[in-house]
Amino acid sequence: MILSMKDKAWFYQRVGKRLFRDTSTCDCKTCKDVVENGIVVHDEIHAEYLFMSQCDFAADGVELNYRDVK
């Protein structure tokens, strides 16, 4: 069950800010870095990408749980 889906506006409001997520099912260096250090939302295109990625993962039953604090 997905508990913390964020809407597109939530991501747009965080352009220029760092977001965090709980875990990753992927062991690649990039995913590990995002879990450990967060990810800065660079612009609206990046915000849209993060929103869509969240939706795609949710469709597969994976909750990314983006949030403002680590």
C-alpha positions, 0 to 999 in steps of 0.5 A: 500500500502506498502511504506517502505519494506526493503530487506534482505540485509538491515536487515543483515547490521543492525546486532548489531543495534537497529531498530524501527517501527511505530505501532503494531496491537498486544497488547501483551507486546513484541510487545508494547515493540518493538514499544516503545524501538525498537529491536536489531538485534542479528545475521543473523538468527534474521535478516532473521526472521525480514525480513520474518516477514515483508514480512508475515505481508505485505502479510496481508496488515500490514506495519511494517515500520522498520527504524534506528531512533525512 
